[in-house]
C-alpha cells in the first residue's frame, strides 16, 4: 500500500512538473528534433577536434579552431549550455596549449569565467560574492556553476546569489530543494527582478558591502 501511495505521488509530481511552462522540461526538451540535429553537429565537430590533435594540426589559438566550432554549436543550445565558451572568450590570453600545461589552474580559471558577475574584496583578488543572472537560461546549470565556484575556494567561501524573474521563483525553489543540492549545505541567496529594480538606486547610493544585498535577497529554509 505504501509503495502504491508513493507511486501515485510520484506520478502526480511528474505531471505537475511537465505541465509547468517554466520547467526545464518545457524550456529545453521541446523541439527535440532541432536538438538532435545540433548534437549531431557537435559529434562531427568533436571528431574533427580529435583528428586535428592526432594529425598535429591543432593550432595554438582558439579563434578559428575546430574547437571553436564545437563550442559555437553548444552555446546555440540556449537553455543548458549557454556560457560554455566564456572561458575562452573572456580570457583572451588563454591559449589552447595552456590547458595542457596546467590543467588544474585552467579548471579554476574556467570556473570563474563561467560566472556572470564576480565581486572581489576591495584591494585583493579574493572573491566576496558571485552572481548568476538566469532570465531564461537553465537555473540548475547556474546553481552548479556557483557550487563549483564555492568548492574551488573552500578556504575562503564566497556569498552566492542567483537573480531571477519573479515568474521563475517556483522553479528556483524546486531546484534548490533537490537532495543533491541541499546535501552540499551551501547557502544560495536569490533576488527577484522586481526587488532589484525597486531598491537598485538605494543600494547604489547607500550600500557599502555585500551584506546590503541580504536585505533584498531570500533563501529557502
C-alpha positions as CSV (number, residue, x, y, z in Angstrom):
1,X,0.0,0.0,0.0
2,X,2.9,2.4,0.9
3,X,4.5,1.6,-2.5
4,X,1.3,2.4,-4.3
5,X,0.9,5.7,-2.5
6,X,4.4,6.7,-3.3
7,X,4.0,5.7,-6.9
8,X,0.8,7.8,-7.1
9,X,2.5,10.8,-5.5
10,X,5.5,10.5,-7.9
11,X,3.2,10.4,-11.0
12,X,1.4,13.4,-9.6
13,X,4.7,15.3,-9.1
14,X,5.9,14.4,-12.6
15,X,2.6,15.5,-14.1
16,X,2.8,18.8,-12.3
17,X,6.4,19.3,-13.4
18,X,5.6,18.6,-17.1
19,X,2.7,21.0,-17.0
20,X,4.8,23.8,-15.6
21,X,5.6,26.1,-18.6
22,X,8.7,27.4,-16.8
23,X,10.2,24.0,-16.0
24,X,13.3,22.7,-17.8
25,X,11.2,20.0,-19.4
26,X,9.3,22.7,-21.4
27,X,12.1,25.1,-21.9
28,X,14.7,22.5,-23.0
29,X,13.3,19.2,-24.1
30,X,10.7,20.5,-26.5
31,X,11.7,20.8,-30.2
32,X,13.6,17.6,-29.8
33,X,14.4,17.1,-33.5
34,X,16.1,20.5,-33.5
35,X,18.2,19.5,-30.5
36,X,19.2,16.2,-32.1
37,X,20.4,18.0,-35.2
38,X,22.6,20.2,-33.1
39,X,24.0,17.2,-31.2
40,X,24.9,15.5,-34.5
41,X,26.8,18.6,-35.5
42,X,28.6,18.6,-32.1
43,X,29.5,14.9,-32.6
44,X,31.0,15.6,-36.0
45,X,32.9,18.6,-34.6
46,X,34.4,16.6,-31.8
47,X,35.6,14.1,-34.3
48,X,37.3,16.9,-36.2
49,X,39.0,18.1,-33.0
50,X,40.3,14.6,-32.3
51,X,41.5,14.3,-35.9
52,X,43.3,17.7,-35.7
53,X,45.0,16.6,-32.5
54,X,46.2,13.3,-33.9
55,X,47.5,14.9,-37.1
56,X,49.3,17.7,-35.2
57,X,47.1,20.4,-36.9
58,X,45.5,21.5,-33.6
59,X,46.6,25.2,-33.5
60,X,47.5,27.5,-30.6
61,X,44.6,29.8,-31.0
62,X,41.0,29.1,-30.0
63,X,39.6,31.5,-32.7
64,X,39.1,29.7,-35.9
65,X,39.9,26.3,-34.5
66,X,37.8,23.1,-34.7
67,X,37.1,23.5,-31.0
68,X,35.5,26.9,-31.6
69,X,33.0,25.3,-34.0
70,X,32.1,22.7,-31.4
71,X,31.5,25.3,-28.6
72,X,29.6,27.5,-31.0
73,X,27.2,24.6,-31.6
74,X,26.9,24.0,-27.9
75,X,26.3,27.7,-26.9
76,X,23.5,27.9,-29.5
77,X,21.5,25.5,-27.3
78,X,20.5,28.3,-25.0
79,X,18.9,26.5,-22.0
80,X,21.7,24.3,-20.8
81,X,24.9,25.2,-22.4
82,X,24.9,29.0,-22.5
83,X,28.3,30.3,-21.5
84,X,30.3,27.2,-22.4
85,X,32.8,29.3,-24.5
86,X,33.2,32.1,-22.0
87,X,36.3,30.6,-20.5
88,X,38.0,31.1,-23.9
89,X,36.4,34.4,-25.0
90,X,36.7,36.2,-21.6
91,X,40.3,35.2,-21.2
92,X,41.9,36.5,-24.5
93,X,45.4,35.5,-23.3
94,X,44.4,31.9,-22.6
95,X,45.8,29.8,-25.4
96,X,44.8,26.2,-26.0
97,X,48.2,24.8,-25.1
98,X,47.8,26.5,-21.6
99,X,45.1,23.9,-20.9
100,X,47.7,21.1,-21.3
101,X,50.4,23.0,-19.4
102,X,48.4,23.5,-16.2
103,X,45.1,21.7,-16.2
104,X,44.2,22.4,-12.5
105,X,44.8,26.1,-12.9
106,X,42.8,26.3,-16.1
107,X,39.9,24.4,-14.4
108,X,39.8,27.2,-11.7
109,X,40.0,29.9,-14.4
110,X,37.2,28.3,-16.3
111,X,35.0,28.0,-13.2
112,X,35.5,31.8,-12.5
113,X,35.0,32.8,-16.2
114,X,31.6,31.0,-16.4
115,X,30.1,33.1,-13.6
116,X,28.1,36.1,-14.8
117,X,29.4,38.6,-12.1
118,X,32.3,38.3,-9.6
119,X,32.6,40.7,-6.7
120,X,36.1,40.9,-5.3
121,X,37.1,42.1,-1.9
122,X,38.5,45.7,-2.2
123,X,42.2,45.7,-2.9
124,X,42.5,41.9,-3.1
125,X,41.9,39.1,-5.5
126,X,39.7,37.3,-3.0
127,X,36.1,36.6,-4.2
128,X,33.5,38.2,-1.9
129,X,30.3,37.3,-3.9
130,X,29.3,35.6,-7.1
131,X,26.1,36.2,-9.1
132,X,24.3,34.2,-11.7
133,X,21.5,36.0,-13.7
134,X,19.1,33.4,-15.0
135,X,16.5,35.3,-17.1
136,X,15.8,32.4,-19.4
137,X,18.8,30.0,-19.1
138,X,18.9,26.9,-17.0
139,X,18.6,27.6,-13.3
140,X,20.0,24.3,-12.4
141,X,23.2,25.0,-14.5
142,X,23.6,28.3,-12.7
143,X,23.3,26.5,-9.3
144,X,26.0,24.1,-10.4
145,X,28.3,26.8,-11.5
146,X,28.0,28.6,-8.2
147,X,28.5,25.3,-6.4
148,X,31.7,24.6,-8.4
149,X,33.0,28.1,-7.5
150,X,32.3,27.5,-3.8
151,X,34.2,24.2,-3.7
152,X,37.1,25.7,-5.8
153,X,37.9,28.0,-2.9
154,X,36.8,26.1,0.3
155,X,39.2,28.0,2.5
156,X,37.6,31.4,1.6
157,X,34.0,30.7,0.6
158,X,32.1,33.5,-1.2
159,X,28.4,34.6,-0.8
160,X,26.4,33.2,-3.7
161,X,23.4,34.9,-5.4
162,X,21.0,34.0,-8.2
163,X,19.0,36.8,-9.8
164,X,15.8,35.7,-11.5
165,X,12.5,37.0,-12.9
166,X,9.6,36.8,-10.5
167,X,7.8,34.1,-12.5
168,X,10.8,31.7,-12.1
169,X,10.8,31.7,-8.3
170,X,8.9,28.4,-8.1
171,X,11.3,26.7,-10.4
172,X,14.3,28.0,-8.4
173,X,12.9,26.8,-5.1
174,X,12.3,23.3,-6.7
175,X,15.9,23.2,-8.0
176,X,17.4,24.4,-4.6
177,X,15.3,21.7,-2.9
178,X,17.0,18.9,-4.7
179,X,18.6,16.5,-2.3
180,X,21.9,16.7,-4.2
181,X,21.9,20.5,-3.8
182,X,20.7,20.6,-0.2
183,X,23.2,17.9,0.8
184,X,26.0,20.3,0.0
185,X,24.9,22.6,2.8
186,X,25.7,25.6,0.7
187,X,23.5,28.7,1.2
188,X,22.5,30.2,-2.1
189,X,20.6,33.5,-1.9
190,X,18.2,34.6,-4.6
191,X,17.0,38.1,-5.7
192,X,13.8,38.7,-7.7
193,X,14.0,41.2,-10.6
194,X,11.2,43.3,-9.1
195,X,13.1,43.7,-5.8
196,X,16.3,44.6,-7.5
197,X,14.5,47.2,-9.7
198,X,12.7,48.7,-6.7
199,X,15.8,49.0,-4.5
200,X,18.6,49.5,-7.1
201,X,19.0,53.2,-6.6
202,X,19.1,53.0,-2.8
203,X,21.6,50.1,-2.9
204,X,23.9,52.1,-5.3
205,X,23.7,55.2,-3.0
206,X,23.9,53.7,0.5
207,X,25.2,50.2,0.0
208,X,28.8,49.7,1.3
209,X,29.2,45.9,1.4
210,X,27.7,42.7,0.2
211,X,25.6,42.5,3.4
212,X,23.4,45.2,1.9
213,X,22.1,42.7,-0.7
214,X,21.0,40.3,2.1
215,X,18.2,42.8,2.8
216,X,16.5,42.1,-0.5
217,X,17.6,38.5,-1.0
218,X,15.8,35.3,0.1
219,X,17.0,31.8,1.0
220,X,14.9,28.6,1.2
221,X,14.5,27.2,4.6
